[in-house]
């Protein structure tokens, strides 16, 4: 069991309803995908990932994750060239508010960006835009790989997955949420980077476990660590799941050990780092909590109520039968 406790944002009910109505009003997606979107629980994930955000900041985070979902769903049906084109609209609209191609995606992205800039520091925003570019390039690469049926080796996949998952992109909102604008010398410090990547990999590897069944039903298994491990190491499904569990434990140990060895940059910056690292812990807990919802909790979520989350799966002792993978 991961040694992190989740918290819940008190603004969830009202802000999530507003954000859901905002994104759905554009009707960019097909009826089938829009129905999936409405059941996706993305705002619930935000409530656990950004528990300390004020109302306006939390609403903006919900808008961002819903916008990401929209971009991801659009690009899932595109080849590499078209996915990159979609990504460039997203990136350019966020990078430059004067840029406009007249598309609905451009309008949506610019509305989000205007809300973001009300409370976002310049360093945080610059890094956020860099994460956006990395994300766009990565999901376009994913589309190319899907088109060709290619499965990457583990090292190459892990590098790509950190970006196309948008986890680093989402982590870029922590400074915005907490009202801190960390200097580059802190964010680029080896210890900080180690903690950051350990957290990103925890989210990516665990998400691949939980999403594998859905992805294999869609025929999109190439962008999943389970497939990468089974093909690269010539092992079965359960053995791959066990490998994910072992690796996840190692990532927890790395994060906890590195956190105790962080240097000091002065009281003000140290306080900001403490908030930032508590944010990443919340994000990890949010993924586990959301994946561990009982059916009753999910029904509560659909009524915009805070569910009583009950852990369903121990990430370090994964049973494939409980995940309906076999």
C-alpha positions, -999 to 999 in steps of 0.1 A, spaced: 0 0 0 14 34 -9 21 54 23 2 86 12 -31 99 24 -55 117 1 -74 149 7 -105 163 -11 -112 197 -24 -143 213 -8 -152 232 -40 -158 200 -59 -196 199 -63 -201 235 -76 -169 239 -96 -170 205 -112 -206 211 -124 -196 244 -140 -165 230 -157 -184 200 -170 -211 223 -184 -184 245 -200 -166 218 -218 -197 200 -229 -213 232 -243 -189 231 -272 -200 197 -283 -167 189 -299 -169 152 -294 -193 126 -308 -223 115 -288 -205 83 -278 -174 101 -266 -194 129 -250 -213 102 -230 -180 87 -220 -167 121 -210 -197 128 -188 -190 95 -169 -153 99 -168 -149 115 -134 -121 139 -144 -133 165 -120 -132 139 -92 -96 132 -100 -89 170 -98 -106 171 -63 -80 146 -50 -51 159 -71 -56 196 -61 -72 194 -27 -59 228 -15 -69 249 -45 -92 278 -40 -125 279 -59 -113 298 -89 -80 278 -92 -98 245 -87 -124 254 -114 -95 263 -138 -78 229 -130 -110 211 -138 -112 230 -171 -77 221 -179 -82 183 -173 -114 184 -193 -96 202 -221 -69 176 -220 -95 148 -222 -109 165 -253 -76 168 -271 -67 132 -262 -100 119 -275 -97 138 -307 -61 127 -313 -69 90 -305 -87 88 -338 -60 106 -358 -28 96 -376 5 111 -365 3 141 -389 -32 150 -380 -27 145 -343 3 169 -344 -19 194 -362 -45 192 -334 -17 196 -309 -3 227 -325 -37 244 -323 -38 235 -286 -2 247 -281 -4 279 -301 -37 289 -285 -22 285 -250 12 301 -259 -2 332 -276 -36 347 -269 -34 367 -302 -31 335 -322 -64 324 -337 -73 299 -364 -110 302 -358 -114 267 -345 -135 256 -315 -104 240 -299 -86 274 -302 -114 292 -285 -117 267 -257 -80 267 -250 -78 305 -250 -107 308 -225 -88 284 -202 -55 303 -206 -71 336 -197 -84 321 -164 -50 305 -158 -30 337 -162 -50 355 -135 -30 337 -108 0 321 -126 35 333 -120 58 339 -150 82 311 -143 54 286 -137 37 297 -169 69 294 -190 74 259 -177 38 251 -182 40 261 -219 72 239 -223 52 209 -208 25 217 -233 49 215 -263 64 182 -249 30 168 -245 19 176 -280 51 161 -296 47 130 -275 10 122 -283 17 128 -320 46 103 -317 21 79 -299 -3 83 -329 26 74 -353 34 43 -333 -2 33 -331 -5 37 -369 26 15 -376 18 -10 -348 52 -5 -332 58 -12 -295 88 6 -280 115 -9 -257 110 -2 -220 134 27 -217 121 45 -248 85 39 -237 91 53 -202 105 85 -217 76 89 -241 50 79 -215 61 106 -191 51 132 -217 21 117 -236 4 108 -203 2 146 -196 12 139 -160 41 163 -161 18 188 -177 -7 184 -149 20 187 -123 28 220 -138 -3 234 -122 9 229 -86 27 262 -84 -4 279 -98 -27 262 -73 -5 269 -43 4 305 -54 42 298 -56 66 305 -85 96 283 -78 129 294 -93 144 273 -120 174 264 -98 150 246 -75 129 228 -101 160 218 -120 179 205 -89 188 168 -93 170 158 -61 138 177 -71 139 162 -105 144 127 -91 113 131 -69 93 146 -97 101 117 -121 95 91 -95 60 106 -89 53 108 -127 63 72 -132 41 60 -103 11 76 -119 19 64 -154 27 28 -144 -3 24 -121 -26 40 -147 -14 15 -173 -25 -13 -151 -59 1 -145 -65 11 -181 -51 -20 -198 -84 -39 -201 -102 -9 -217 -72 -3 -241 -70 -39 -252 -108 -38 -260 -101 -7 -282 -71 -23 -298 -48 4 -284 -24 -18 -262 9 -5 -277 10 25 -254 9 5 -222 37 -7 -200 20 -41 -197 24 -47 -234 59 -33 -234 69 -57 -206 52 -87 -220 68 -82 -254 102 -70 -243 107 -96 -215 87 -125 -230 65 -128 -200 28 -133 -193 1 -109 -181 4 -117 -144 42 -116 -145 40 -81 -161 16 -69 -134 40 -82 -107 68 -63 -124 48 -31 -122 41 -37 -85 78 -42 -78 88 -11 -97 61 9 -80 75 0 -46 110 10 -57 96 44 -69 80 50 -35 113 43 -18 131 66 -41 107 94 -35 107 91 3 145 88 5 152 117 -18 127 139 0 147 136 32 179 147 14 166 179 -2 188 209 4 175 241 18 170 272 -2 158 294 26 126 295 46 103 309 19 114 286 -9 115 256 15 79 262 24 70 263 -13 88 231 -19 70 215 10 37 225 -6 48 213 -40 58 179 -28 27 175 -7 9 183 -40 26 154 -58 18 131 -29 -19 141 -33 -17 134 -70 -4 99 -64 -31 93 -38 -58 107 -61 -50 81 -88 -51 52 -64 -83 65 -47 -101 71 -80 -91 37 -93 -103 22 -60 -138 35 -61 -165 10 -53 -197 11 -75 -216 28 -47 -189 55 -46 -191 59 -83 -228 65 -82 -223 92 -56 -197 108 -79 -223 109 -107 -246 129 -83 -218 153 -76 -214 141 -41 -181 133 -24 -178 95 -24 -166 74 5 -135 60 -12 -126 24 -3 -93 10 -16 -101 -19 -39 -67 -29 -51 -33 -30 -34 -9 -17 -61 19 -39 -47 -2 -70 -48 -21 -69 -80 -46 -96 -87 -55 -98 -124 -88 -114 -117 -99 -84 -96 -91 -62 -125 -110 -83 -150 -80 -87 -172 -83 -125 -175 
